[in-house]
């Protein structure tokens, strides 16, 4: 089966007359078409991706046709001056729809899908699970090969407890250092040589931004890189992106900003939301 045949097959499977060009281009860009040509499991992922794209395309078309019921806003004057629009019920609801739309687009990102599949079993975590994982010194410092199903150490990524047996250096001291971490299960102490750390930002239970240090090659360093990427591509803060990847919770978008409220989202040809309010 080649690409044109796969596209015809997908249209028949979805009971569509055809797969629209922009949606198919997104599937090609995201690697779904390549995977579907390689194996049958990839075809199911392709169909799910196409359904999501079409579902939100239709919702956004309905949203764009809705009448905008806003109060008159006085001229803001200079282009770089700040003003704030008072949003009504309809505008607030539309903002919520955009938040959901942006999150759905981000969930279809190949990097997000791959991280969740590889480390989270293809699903999202509860708040308690996410908090336990992100505050675990084992997940922050040990290489991912120490965890099942990647290695033989039998440390479950979700459901373990970990305690530092040695203190981390204070302040901004440079150089490498060793850490001993007790992990249960399997009830063993692991030693790791810490070469370089970065700051991972996340949201705590009270909605406040917190940070933790993570070592290169650790599970949480992979999460930090992904969150950094999402914060650059989407209208999110890094801490919001971290929490979204783990829990699927929709990051709030600002409906008010210095340059006014953008009524429609800006979506690139690859499906990435690049608009700024």
SETITI-495716 format. One record per residue: residue number from 0; x, y, z of N, C-alpha, C in turn. Coordinates in Angstrom, 1 decimal. Layout:
BEGIN
[node NUM [X Y Z] [X Y Z] [X Y Z]]
...
REM end
This chain:
BEGIN
[node 0 [0.8 -1.2 0.0] [0.0 0.0 0.0] [0.9 1.2 0.0]]
[node 1 [0.6 2.2 -0.9] [1.4 3.4 -1.0] [0.5 4.5 -0.3]]
[node 2 [1.1 5.8 -0.3] [0.4 6.9 0.4] [-1.0 7.2 -0.2]]
[node 3 [-1.2 7.3 -1.5] [-2.5 7.6 -2.1] [-3.5 6.5 -1.7]]
[node 4 [-3.1 5.2 -1.7] [-4.0 4.1 -1.4] [-4.3 4.2 0.1]]
[node 5 [-3.3 4.5 0.9] [-3.6 4.7 2.4] [-4.6 5.8 2.6]]
[node 6 [-4.5 6.9 1.9] [-5.4 8.0 2.1] [-6.8 7.6 1.7]]
[node 7 [-7.0 6.9 0.6] [-8.3 6.4 0.2] [-8.8 5.4 1.2]]
[node 8 [-8.0 4.5 1.7] [-8.4 3.6 2.8] [-8.9 4.3 4.0]]
[node 9 [-8.2 5.4 4.4] [-8.6 6.1 5.6] [-9.9 6.8 5.4]]
[node 10 [-10.1 7.4 4.2] [-11.4 8.0 3.9] [-12.6 7.0 4.0]]
[node 11 [-12.4 5.8 3.5] [-13.4 4.8 3.5] [-13.6 4.4 5.0]]
[node 12 [-12.6 4.2 5.7] [-12.7 3.7 7.1] [-13.4 4.8 8.0]]
[node 13 [-13.2 6.0 7.7] [-13.9 7.1 8.4] [-15.2 7.5 7.8]]
[node 14 [-15.6 6.9 6.7] [-16.8 7.2 6.0] [-16.9 8.7 5.5]]
[node 15 [-15.7 9.2 5.1] [-15.6 10.5 4.5] [-15.5 10.3 3.0]]
[node 16 [-15.9 11.4 2.3] [-15.7 11.4 0.8] [-14.2 11.4 0.5]]
[node 17 [-13.4 12.2 1.3] [-12.0 12.3 1.1] [-11.4 12.8 2.4]]
[node 18 [-10.1 12.7 2.6] [-9.4 13.3 3.7] [-8.9 14.7 3.2]]
[node 19 [-9.4 15.8 3.9] [-9.0 17.1 3.4] [-7.5 17.3 3.4]]
[node 20 [-7.0 18.1 2.4] [-5.6 18.2 2.2] [-4.9 18.7 3.5]]
[node 21 [-5.4 19.8 4.2] [-4.6 20.3 5.3] [-4.5 19.2 6.4]]
[node 22 [-5.6 18.5 6.6] [-5.5 17.4 7.7] [-4.6 16.3 7.3]]
[node 23 [-4.6 15.9 6.0] [-3.6 14.9 5.6] [-2.2 15.4 5.7]]
[node 24 [-2.0 16.7 5.3] [-0.6 17.2 5.4] [-0.1 17.2 6.9]]
[node 25 [-1.0 17.5 7.8] [-0.7 17.4 9.2] [-0.3 16.0 9.6]]
[node 26 [-1.0 15.0 9.1] [-0.7 13.6 9.4] [0.6 13.2 8.8]]
[node 27 [1.0 13.7 7.6] [2.3 13.4 7.1] [3.4 14.1 7.9]]
[node 28 [3.2 15.4 8.2] [4.1 16.1 9.0] [4.4 15.5 10.4]]
[node 29 [3.3 15.0 11.0] [3.5 14.4 12.3] [4.0 12.9 12.3]]
[node 30 [4.2 12.3 11.1] [4.8 11.0 11.1] [3.7 9.9 11.1]]
[node 31 [2.4 10.3 11.2] [1.4 9.2 11.3] [1.2 8.4 10.0]]
[node 32 [1.4 9.1 8.9] [1.3 8.4 7.6] [2.4 7.4 7.5]]
[node 33 [3.6 7.8 7.8] [4.8 6.9 7.8] [4.6 5.7 8.6]]
[node 34 [4.1 5.9 9.8] [3.9 4.7 10.7] [2.8 3.8 10.2]]
[node 35 [1.7 4.5 9.7] [0.6 3.7 9.2] [1.0 2.8 8.0]]
[node 36 [2.0 3.3 7.2] [2.5 2.5 6.0] [3.4 1.4 6.5]]
[node 37 [3.9 1.5 7.7] [4.8 0.5 8.3] [4.1 -0.7 8.9]]
[node 38 [3.0 -0.4 9.7] [2.3 -1.5 10.4] [0.9 -1.1 10.6]]
[node 39 [0.1 -2.1 10.9] [-1.4 -2.0 11.1] [-1.7 -1.2 12.4]]
[node 40 [-0.9 -1.3 13.4] [-1.1 -0.5 14.6] [-1.0 1.0 14.3]]
[node 41 [-0.1 1.4 13.4] [0.0 2.8 13.0] [-1.2 3.3 12.3]]
[node 42 [-1.9 2.4 11.6] [-3.2 2.8 11.0] [-4.2 3.3 11.9]]
[node 43 [-4.3 2.5 13.1] [-5.3 3.0 14.1] [-5.0 4.3 14.7]]
[node 44 [-3.7 4.6 14.9] [-3.2 5.9 15.4] [-3.5 6.9 14.4]]
[node 45 [-3.3 6.6 13.1] [-3.6 7.6 12.0] [-5.1 7.9 12.0]]
[node 46 [-6.0 7.0 12.1] [-7.4 7.2 12.1] [-7.8 8.1 13.3]]
[node 47 [-7.3 7.8 14.5] [-7.6 8.6 15.6] [-7.1 10.0 15.5]]
[node 48 [-6.0 10.2 14.9] [-5.4 11.6 14.6] [-6.4 12.3 13.7]]
[node 49 [-6.8 11.7 12.6] [-7.6 12.3 11.6] [-9.0 12.7 12.2]]
[node 50 [-9.5 11.8 13.1] [-10.8 12.1 13.7] [-10.7 13.3 14.6]]
[node 51 [-9.6 13.4 15.4] [-9.4 14.6 16.3] [-9.3 15.8 15.5]]
[node 52 [-8.5 15.8 14.4] [-8.3 17.0 13.6] [-9.7 17.4 13.0]]
[node 53 [-10.5 16.5 12.4] [-11.7 16.9 11.8] [-12.7 17.4 12.9]]
[node 54 [-12.7 16.7 14.0] [-13.7 17.2 15.1] [-13.4 18.6 15.5]]
[node 55 [-12.2 19.0 15.7] [-11.9 20.3 16.1] [-11.9 21.3 15.0]]
[node 56 [-11.7 20.9 13.8] [-11.9 21.7 12.6] [-13.4 22.2 12.5]]
[node 57 [-14.3 21.2 12.7] [-15.7 21.6 12.7] [-16.1 22.5 13.8]]
[node 58 [-15.6 22.2 15.0] [-15.9 23.1 16.1] [-15.4 24.5 15.9]]
[node 59 [-14.2 24.6 15.4] [-13.7 26.0 15.2] [-14.5 26.7 14.1]]
[node 60 [-14.9 26.0 13.1] [-15.8 26.6 12.0] [-17.0 27.1 12.6]]
[node 61 [-17.6 26.4 13.5] [-18.9 26.8 14.2] [-18.6 28.0 15.1]]
[node 62 [-17.4 28.0 15.8] [-17.0 29.1 16.6] [-16.8 30.4 15.8]]
[node 63 [-16.2 30.3 14.7] [-15.9 31.4 13.8] [-17.2 32.1 13.3]]
[node 64 [-18.2 31.2 13.1] [-19.5 31.8 12.5] [-20.3 32.4 13.6]]
[node 65 [-20.0 32.1 14.9] [-20.8 32.7 16.0] [-20.8 34.2 16.0]]
[node 66 [-21.9 34.9 16.3] [-21.9 36.3 16.4] [-21.1 36.8 17.6]]
[node 67 [-20.3 37.8 17.5] [-19.5 38.3 18.5] [-20.3 39.4 19.3]]
[node 68 [-20.5 39.2 20.5] [-21.4 40.1 21.3] [-20.5 40.8 22.3]]
[node 69 [-19.8 41.8 21.9] [-18.9 42.5 22.9] [-19.4 43.9 23.0]]
[node 70 [-19.0 44.5 24.2] [-19.3 45.9 24.4] [-18.3 46.8 23.6]]
[node 71 [-18.7 48.0 23.3] [-17.8 48.9 22.6] [-16.6 49.2 23.4]]
[node 72 [-15.4 49.1 22.8] [-14.1 49.3 23.5] [-13.6 50.6 22.9]]
[node 73 [-13.2 51.5 23.8] [-12.7 52.8 23.4] [-11.4 52.6 22.7]]
[node 74 [-11.1 53.5 21.8] [-9.8 53.5 21.1] [-8.6 53.4 22.1]]
[node 75 [-7.7 52.5 21.9] [-6.6 52.3 22.8] [-5.5 53.4 22.6]]
[node 76 [-5.6 54.1 21.5] [-4.6 55.1 21.2] [-3.4 54.5 20.5]]
[node 77 [-2.2 54.8 21.1] [-1.0 54.3 20.5] [-1.0 52.7 20.4]]
[node 78 [-0.3 52.2 19.4] [-0.4 50.8 19.2] [0.2 50.0 20.3]]
[node 79 [1.3 50.6 21.0] [2.0 49.8 22.0] [1.4 50.1 23.4]]
[node 80 [0.3 50.9 23.5] [-0.4 51.1 24.8] [-1.2 49.9 25.2]]
[node 81 [-1.4 49.7 26.5] [-2.1 48.6 27.0] [-3.6 49.0 27.2]]
[node 82 [-4.5 48.0 26.9] [-5.9 48.1 27.3] [-6.4 46.8 27.6]]
[node 83 [-7.5 46.7 28.3] [-8.1 45.4 28.7] [-9.6 45.4 28.3]]
[node 84 [-10.0 44.4 27.6] [-11.3 44.2 27.2] [-12.1 43.4 28.2]]
[node 85 [-13.3 44.0 28.6] [-14.1 43.3 29.6] [-14.9 42.2 28.8]]
[node 86 [-14.6 40.9 29.1] [-15.2 39.8 28.4] [-16.6 39.4 29.0]]
[node 87 [-17.5 39.1 28.1] [-18.8 38.6 28.6] [-18.8 37.1 28.6]]
[node 88 [-20.0 36.6 28.9] [-20.2 35.1 29.0] [-19.8 34.4 27.7]]
[node 89 [-20.3 34.9 26.6] [-20.0 34.3 25.3] [-18.5 34.3 25.0]]
[node 90 [-17.8 35.4 25.3] [-16.4 35.5 25.0] [-15.6 34.6 25.9]]
[node 91 [-16.0 34.5 27.2] [-15.4 33.6 28.1] [-15.5 32.2 27.7]]
[node 92 [-16.7 31.8 27.2] [-16.9 30.4 26.7] [-16.0 30.2 25.5]]
[node 93 [-15.9 31.1 24.6] [-15.1 30.9 23.4] [-13.6 30.8 23.8]]
[node 94 [-13.2 31.5 24.8] [-11.8 31.4 25.3] [-11.6 30.0 25.8]]
[node 95 [-12.6 29.4 26.5] [-12.5 28.0 27.0] [-12.4 27.1 25.8]]
[node 96 [-13.1 27.3 24.7] [-13.1 26.4 23.6] [-11.7 26.5 22.9]]
[node 97 [-11.1 27.7 22.9] [-9.8 27.9 22.3] [-8.7 27.1 23.2]]
[node 98 [-8.9 27.2 24.5] [-8.0 26.5 25.4] [-8.0 25.0 25.1]]
[node 99 [-9.2 24.5 24.9] [-9.4 23.1 24.7] [-8.8 22.7 23.3]]
[node 100 [-9.0 23.6 22.3] [-8.5 23.3 21.0] [-7.0 23.3 21.0]]
[node 101 [-6.4 24.3 21.6] [-4.9 24.3 21.7] [-4.3 23.1 22.4]]
[node 102 [-5.0 22.7 23.4] [-4.5 21.5 24.2] [-4.6 20.2 23.3]]
[node 103 [-5.7 20.1 22.5] [-5.9 19.0 21.6] [-4.8 18.9 20.5]]
[node 104 [-4.5 20.1 20.0] [-3.5 20.2 19.0] [-2.1 19.7 19.6]]
[node 105 [-1.8 20.2 20.8] [-0.6 19.9 21.5] [-0.5 18.4 21.8]]
[node 106 [-1.7 17.8 22.2] [-1.7 16.4 22.5] [-1.4 15.5 21.3]]
[node 107 [-1.6 16.1 20.1] [-1.3 15.4 18.8] [0.1 15.5 18.4]]
[node 108 [0.9 16.4 19.1] [2.3 16.6 18.8] [3.0 15.2 19.0]]
[node 109 [3.8 14.9 18.0] [4.5 13.6 18.1] [5.3 13.5 19.4]]
[node 110 [6.0 14.5 19.8] [6.8 14.4 21.0] [6.0 14.2 22.2]]
[node 111 [4.8 14.8 22.3] [3.9 14.6 23.5] [3.4 13.1 23.5]]
[node 112 [2.9 12.7 22.3] [2.4 11.3 22.2] [3.5 10.3 22.6]]
[node 113 [4.7 10.5 22.1] [5.8 9.6 22.3] [6.2 9.5 23.8]]
[node 114 [6.3 10.7 24.4] [6.6 10.7 25.9] [5.6 10.0 26.7]]
[node 115 [4.3 10.3 26.4] [3.3 9.7 27.2] [3.2 8.1 27.0]]
[node 116 [3.5 7.7 25.8] [3.4 6.3 25.4] [4.6 5.6 26.1]]
[node 117 [5.8 6.3 26.1] [7.0 5.6 26.5] [7.1 5.6 28.1]]
[node 118 [6.7 6.7 28.7] [6.9 6.8 30.1] [5.6 6.7 31.0]]
[node 119 [4.5 7.0 30.4] [3.3 7.1 31.2] [2.2 6.0 30.8]]
[node 120 [2.7 5.1 30.0] [1.8 4.0 29.5] [0.7 4.5 28.6]]
[node 121 [1.0 5.6 27.9] [0.0 6.1 26.9] [-1.2 6.9 27.5]]
[node 122 [-1.1 7.2 28.8] [-2.2 7.9 29.4] [-1.7 9.1 30.2]]
[node 123 [-2.6 9.7 30.9] [-2.3 10.9 31.7] [-2.4 10.4 33.2]]
[node 124 [-1.8 11.2 34.1] [-1.7 10.9 35.5] [-2.7 11.7 36.3]]
[node 125 [-3.0 11.2 37.5] [-3.8 12.0 38.4] [-2.8 13.0 39.0]]
[node 126 [-3.4 14.0 39.7] [-2.6 15.0 40.3] [-1.6 14.4 41.3]]
[node 127 [-2.1 13.4 42.1] [-1.3 12.8 43.1] [-0.1 12.1 42.5]]
[node 128 [-0.4 11.3 41.4] [0.7 10.6 40.7] [1.7 11.5 40.1]]
[node 129 [1.2 12.6 39.4] [2.1 13.6 38.8] [3.0 14.2 39.9]]
[node 130 [2.4 14.6 41.0] [3.2 15.2 42.1] [4.3 14.3 42.6]]
[node 131 [3.9 13.0 42.8] [4.8 12.0 43.3] [6.0 11.8 42.4]]
[node 132 [5.7 11.7 41.1] [6.7 11.5 40.1] [7.7 12.7 40.0]]
[node 133 [7.1 13.9 39.9] [7.9 15.1 39.7] [8.8 15.5 40.9]]
[node 134 [8.4 15.0 42.1] [9.2 15.3 43.3] [10.1 14.1 43.7]]
[node 135 [10.1 13.1 42.9] [10.9 11.9 43.2] [12.4 12.1 42.9]]
[node 136 [13.3 12.0 43.8] [14.7 12.2 43.5] [15.2 11.1 42.5]]
[node 137 [14.6 9.9 42.5] [15.0 8.9 41.6] [14.7 9.3 40.2]]
[node 138 [13.5 9.8 40.0] [13.1 10.2 38.6] [13.9 11.4 38.2]]
[node 139 [14.4 12.2 39.1] [15.1 13.4 38.8] [16.6 13.2 38.5]]
[node 140 [17.2 12.1 39.1] [18.6 11.9 39.0] [19.0 10.6 38.3]]
[node 141 [18.2 9.6 38.5] [18.6 8.3 37.9] [18.3 8.2 36.4]]
[node 142 [19.2 7.6 35.6] [18.9 7.5 34.1] [17.6 6.7 33.9]]
[node 143 [16.9 6.9 32.8] [15.7 6.2 32.6] [15.8 4.7 32.5]]
[node 144 [17.0 4.2 32.2] [17.3 2.8 32.0] [17.1 2.1 33.4]]
[node 145 [17.1 2.8 34.5] [17.0 2.2 35.8] [15.5 1.8 36.0]]
[node 146 [14.6 2.2 35.2] [13.2 2.0 35.5] [12.6 0.9 34.5]]
[node 147 [11.7 0.2 35.0] [10.9 -0.7 34.1] [10.0 0.1 33.2]]
[node 148 [9.8 -0.3 32.0] [10.3 -1.5 31.3] [11.6 -1.4 30.6]]
[node 149 [12.4 -0.3 30.9] [13.6 0.0 30.1] [14.8 -0.8 30.6]]
[node 150 [14.9 -1.2 31.8] [16.1 -1.9 32.3] [15.7 -3.0 33.2]]
[node 151 [16.7 -3.5 34.0] [16.5 -4.7 34.8] [16.5 -4.3 36.3]]
[node 152 [16.4 -3.0 36.6] [16.5 -2.6 38.1] [15.2 -2.8 38.8]]
[node 153 [14.1 -3.0 38.0] [12.8 -3.2 38.5] [12.3 -2.1 39.4]]
[node 154 [12.6 -0.8 39.0] [12.0 0.3 39.7] [10.8 0.8 38.8]]
[node 155 [9.6 0.7 39.4] [8.4 1.1 38.6] [8.4 2.7 38.6]]
[node 156 [8.3 3.2 37.4] [8.3 4.7 37.3] [7.2 5.3 38.1]]
[node 157 [6.0 4.7 38.0] [4.9 5.2 38.8] [4.7 4.2 40.0]]
[node 158 [4.6 4.7 41.2] [4.3 3.9 42.3] [5.5 3.6 43.2]]
[node 159 [6.7 4.2 42.9] [7.8 4.0 43.8] [8.0 5.2 44.8]]
[node 160 [8.7 5.0 45.8] [9.1 6.0 46.7] [10.6 6.1 46.8]]
[node 161 [11.1 7.3 46.9] [12.6 7.5 46.8] [13.0 8.6 47.9]]
[node 162 [14.2 8.3 48.5] [14.7 9.2 49.5] [16.2 9.4 49.3]]
[node 163 [16.6 10.7 49.3] [18.1 11.0 49.2] [18.8 10.6 50.5]]
[node 164 [19.9 9.8 50.3] [20.7 9.4 51.5] [21.9 10.4 51.7]]
[node 165 [22.1 11.2 50.7] [23.2 12.2 50.8] [22.6 13.6 50.4]]
[node 166 [23.2 14.6 50.9] [22.7 16.0 50.6] [23.2 16.5 49.3]]
[node 167 [22.4 17.2 48.6] [22.8 17.9 47.4] [23.6 19.2 47.7]]
[node 168 [24.6 19.6 46.9] [25.4 20.8 47.2] [24.5 22.0 47.3]]
[node 169 [24.8 22.9 48.2] [24.1 24.1 48.3] [24.5 25.2 47.4]]
[node 170 [23.6 26.1 47.0] [23.9 27.2 46.2] [24.2 26.8 44.7]]
[node 171 [25.1 27.6 44.1] [25.4 27.3 42.7] [26.8 26.7 42.5]]
[node 172 [27.2 25.8 43.4] [28.5 25.2 43.4] [28.6 24.4 42.1]]
[node 173 [29.7 24.5 41.4] [29.9 23.8 40.1] [30.5 22.4 40.4]]
[node 174 [30.8 21.7 39.3] [31.4 20.4 39.3] [30.4 19.3 39.6]]
[node 175 [30.9 18.1 39.4] [30.1 16.9 39.6] [30.1 16.5 41.1]]
[node 176 [29.1 15.7 41.4] [29.0 15.2 42.8] [28.2 13.9 42.8]]
[node 177 [28.3 13.1 43.8] [27.7 11.8 43.9] [26.5 11.9 44.8]]
[node 178 [25.5 11.1 44.5] [24.3 11.0 45.3] [23.9 9.6 45.6]]
[node 179 [23.4 9.2 46.8] [22.9 7.9 47.1] [21.4 8.1 47.3]]
[node 180 [20.6 7.3 46.6] [19.2 7.4 46.6] [18.6 6.0 46.9]]
[node 181 [17.8 6.0 48.0] [17.1 4.7 48.4] [15.8 4.7 47.7]]
[node 182 [15.5 3.6 47.0] [14.2 3.5 46.2] [13.5 2.2 46.6]]
[node 183 [12.2 2.4 46.8] [11.4 1.2 47.1] [10.1 1.3 46.3]]
[node 184 [9.7 0.2 45.6] [10.6 -1.0 45.4] [11.7 -0.6 44.4]]
[node 185 [12.8 -1.4 44.4] [13.0 -2.7 45.0] [13.6 -2.7 46.4]]
[node 186 [13.7 -1.6 47.0] [14.3 -1.6 48.4] [15.8 -1.6 48.3]]
[node 187 [16.4 -0.8 47.4] [17.8 -0.8 47.2] [18.3 0.7 47.2]]
[node 188 [19.6 0.9 47.4] [20.2 2.2 47.3] [21.0 2.3 46.1]]
[node 189 [20.8 3.3 45.3] [21.5 3.5 44.0] [22.4 4.7 44.1]]
[node 190 [23.5 4.6 43.6] [24.5 5.7 43.6] [24.6 6.3 42.1]]
[node 191 [24.6 7.6 42.0] [24.6 8.2 40.7] [25.6 9.4 40.8]]
[node 192 [26.3 9.6 39.7] [27.3 10.7 39.6] [26.5 11.8 38.8]]
[node 193 [26.3 12.9 39.5] [25.5 14.0 38.9] [26.5 14.9 38.2]]
[node 194 [26.4 15.1 36.9] [27.3 15.9 36.1] [26.7 17.3 35.8]]
[node 195 [25.5 17.3 35.5] [24.9 18.6 35.1] [23.4 18.6 35.4]]
[node 196 [22.9 19.7 36.0] [21.4 19.7 36.3] [20.8 21.0 35.7]]
[node 197 [19.5 20.8 35.4] [18.7 21.9 34.9] [17.5 22.1 35.8]]
[node 198 [16.8 23.2 35.7] [15.6 23.5 36.5] [14.4 23.2 35.8]]
[node 199 [13.6 22.2 36.3] [12.3 21.9 35.7] [11.2 22.6 36.5]]
[node 200 [10.4 23.4 35.8] [9.3 24.1 36.4] [8.0 23.3 36.3]]
[node 201 [7.2 23.4 37.3] [5.9 22.7 37.3] [4.9 23.4 38.2]]
[node 202 [3.7 22.9 38.2] [2.6 23.5 39.0] [2.3 22.6 40.2]]
[node 203 [2.3 23.2 41.4] [2.0 22.4 42.6] [0.5 22.3 42.8]]
[node 204 [0.1 21.7 43.9] [-1.3 21.4 44.2] [-2.1 22.7 44.4]]
[node 205 [-1.5 23.8 44.8] [-2.2 25.1 45.0] [-2.1 26.0 43.8]]
[node 206 [-1.6 25.4 42.7] [-1.5 26.2 41.4] [-0.3 27.1 41.3]]
[node 207 [0.6 27.0 42.2] [1.8 27.8 42.2] [2.9 27.2 41.4]]
[node 208 [3.8 28.0 40.8] [4.9 27.5 40.1] [6.0 27.1 41.0]]
[node 209 [6.5 25.9 40.9] [7.6 25.4 41.7] [8.7 24.9 40.7]]
[node 210 [9.9 24.6 41.3] [11.0 24.1 40.4] [11.7 23.0 41.2]]
[node 211 [12.3 22.1 40.4] [13.2 21.1 40.9] [14.3 20.8 40.0]]
[node 212 [15.5 20.4 40.6] [16.6 20.1 39.7] [16.6 18.7 39.2]]
[node 213 [16.9 18.6 37.9] [16.9 17.3 37.2] [18.2 17.1 36.5]]
[node 214 [18.7 15.9 36.5] [20.0 15.5 35.9] [19.8 15.1 34.5]]
[node 215 [20.8 15.4 33.7] [20.8 15.0 32.3] [20.6 13.5 32.2]]
[node 216 [19.9 13.0 31.2] [19.6 11.6 30.9] [18.5 11.0 31.8]]
[node 217 [18.0 11.8 32.7] [16.9 11.3 33.6] [15.6 11.5 32.9]]
[node 218 [14.6 10.8 33.5] [13.2 10.8 32.9] [12.7 12.3 33.0]]
[node 219 [12.9 13.0 34.1] [12.4 14.3 34.3] [13.2 15.3 33.4]]
[node 220 [14.4 15.0 33.0] [15.1 15.9 32.1] [14.4 15.8 30.7]]
[node 221 [14.0 14.6 30.3] [13.2 14.5 29.1] [11.9 15.3 29.1]]
[node 222 [11.3 15.2 30.3] [10.1 16.0 30.5] [10.4 17.5 30.4]]
[node 223 [11.5 17.9 31.0] [11.9 19.4 31.0] [12.1 19.8 29.5]]
[node 224 [12.8 19.1 28.7] [13.0 19.4 27.3] [11.7 19.5 26.6]]
[node 225 [10.8 18.6 26.8] [9.5 18.6 26.1] [8.7 19.9 26.5]]
[node 226 [8.7 20.2 27.8] [8.0 21.3 28.3] [8.6 22.6 27.8]]
[node 227 [9.9 22.7 27.7] [10.5 23.8 27.1] [10.1 24.0 25.6]]
[node 228 [10.0 22.9 24.9] [9.6 23.0 23.5] [8.2 23.5 23.4]]
[node 229 [7.3 22.9 24.2] [5.9 23.3 24.2] [5.7 24.8 24.5]]
[node 230 [6.4 25.3 25.5] [6.3 26.7 25.9] [6.8 27.6 24.8]]
[node 231 [7.7 27.1 24.0] [8.2 28.0 22.8] [7.2 27.9 21.7]]
[node 232 [6.4 26.8 21.5] [5.6 26.7 20.4] [4.1 27.1 20.6]]
[node 233 [3.7 27.0 21.9] [2.3 27.3 22.3] [2.3 28.5 23.3]]
[node 234 [1.1 29.1 23.4] [1.0 30.2 24.3] [0.9 29.8 25.8]]
[node 235 [1.8 29.0 26.2] [1.8 28.5 27.6] [3.1 28.8 28.3]]
[node 236 [3.1 28.8 29.6] [4.3 28.9 30.4] [4.9 27.5 30.6]]
[node 237 [6.2 27.4 30.8] [6.8 26.1 30.9] [6.2 25.2 32.0]]
[node 238 [5.9 25.9 33.1] [5.3 25.1 34.2] [3.9 24.5 33.8]]
[node 239 [3.1 25.3 33.1] [1.8 24.8 32.6] [2.0 23.6 31.6]]
[node 240 [3.0 23.8 30.7] [3.3 22.7 29.8] [3.7 21.4 30.5]]
[node 241 [4.5 21.5 31.5] [4.9 20.3 32.3] [3.7 19.6 32.9]]
[node 242 [2.8 20.4 33.5] [1.6 19.8 34.1] [0.7 19.2 33.1]]
[node 243 [0.6 19.9 31.9] [-0.3 19.4 30.8] [0.2 18.0 30.3]]
[node 244 [1.5 17.9 30.1] [2.1 16.6 29.6] [1.8 15.5 30.6]]
[node 245 [1.9 15.7 31.9] [1.7 14.7 32.9] [0.2 14.4 33.1]]
[node 246 [-0.6 15.4 33.2] [-2.0 15.2 33.7] [-3.0 15.4 32.6]]
[node 247 [-2.7 16.1 31.5] [-3.6 16.4 30.4] [-4.5 17.6 30.8]]
[node 248 [-4.2 18.3 31.9] [-5.0 19.4 32.4] [-4.8 20.6 31.4]]
[node 249 [-5.9 21.2 31.0] [-5.8 22.3 30.1] [-5.1 23.6 30.7]]
[node 250 [-4.1 24.0 30.1] [-3.5 25.3 30.5] [-4.4 26.5 30.2]]
[node 251 [-4.5 27.4 31.2] [-5.4 28.6 30.9] [-4.6 29.5 30.0]]
[node 252 [-5.4 30.1 29.1] [-4.8 31.1 28.2] [-5.3 32.5 28.6]]
[node 253 [-4.4 33.5 28.5] [-4.8 34.8 28.9] [-5.8 35.4 27.9]]
[node 254 [-6.9 35.9 28.4] [-7.9 36.5 27.5] [-7.7 38.0 27.4]]
[node 255 [-6.8 38.5 28.2] [-6.5 40.0 28.2] [-5.0 40.1 28.1]]
[node 256 [-4.6 41.1 27.3] [-3.1 41.3 27.1] [-2.9 42.7 26.5]]
[node 257 [-1.6 43.1 26.4] [-1.3 44.4 26.0] [-1.7 44.8 24.6]]
[node 258 [-1.8 43.8 23.7] [-2.1 44.1 22.4] [-3.5 43.7 22.0]]
[node 259 [-4.4 43.5 23.0] [-5.8 43.2 22.7] [-6.0 41.7 22.6]]
[node 260 [-7.3 41.3 22.5] [-7.6 39.9 22.4] [-7.8 39.4 21.0]]
[node 261 [-7.0 38.4 20.6] [-7.1 37.8 19.3] [-8.3 36.9 19.2]]
[node 262 [-9.2 37.2 18.3] [-10.5 36.4 18.3] [-10.4 35.0 17.7]]
[node 263 [-9.4 34.7 16.9] [-9.2 33.4 16.4] [-7.8 32.9 16.6]]
[node 264 [-7.6 31.7 16.8] [-6.2 31.2 17.0] [-5.4 31.1 15.7]]
[node 265 [-4.1 31.3 15.8] [-3.3 31.2 14.7] [-2.6 29.8 14.7]]
[node 266 [-2.9 29.0 13.7] [-2.4 27.7 13.6] [-1.5 27.6 12.4]]
[node 267 [-0.3 27.0 12.6] [0.6 26.9 11.5] [0.2 25.7 10.6]]
[node 268 [0.9 25.6 9.5] [0.6 24.5 8.6] [0.9 23.1 9.2]]
[node 269 [1.7 23.1 10.3] [1.9 21.8 10.9] [1.0 21.5 12.1]]
[node 270 [0.0 22.5 12.3] [-0.9 22.3 13.4] [-0.5 22.9 14.7]]
[node 271 [0.7 23.5 14.8] [1.2 24.1 16.0] [0.6 25.5 16.1]]
[node 272 [0.1 25.8 17.3] [-0.6 27.1 17.7] [0.5 28.1 17.9]]
[node 273 [0.6 29.1 17.0] [1.7 30.1 17.1] [1.1 31.5 17.4]]
[node 274 [-0.2 31.6 17.6] [-0.7 32.9 17.8] [-0.4 33.5 19.2]]
[node 275 [-0.4 34.8 19.2] [-0.2 35.5 20.5] [-1.4 36.4 20.7]]
[node 276 [-1.9 36.5 21.9] [-3.1 37.3 22.1] [-2.7 38.8 22.1]]
REM end
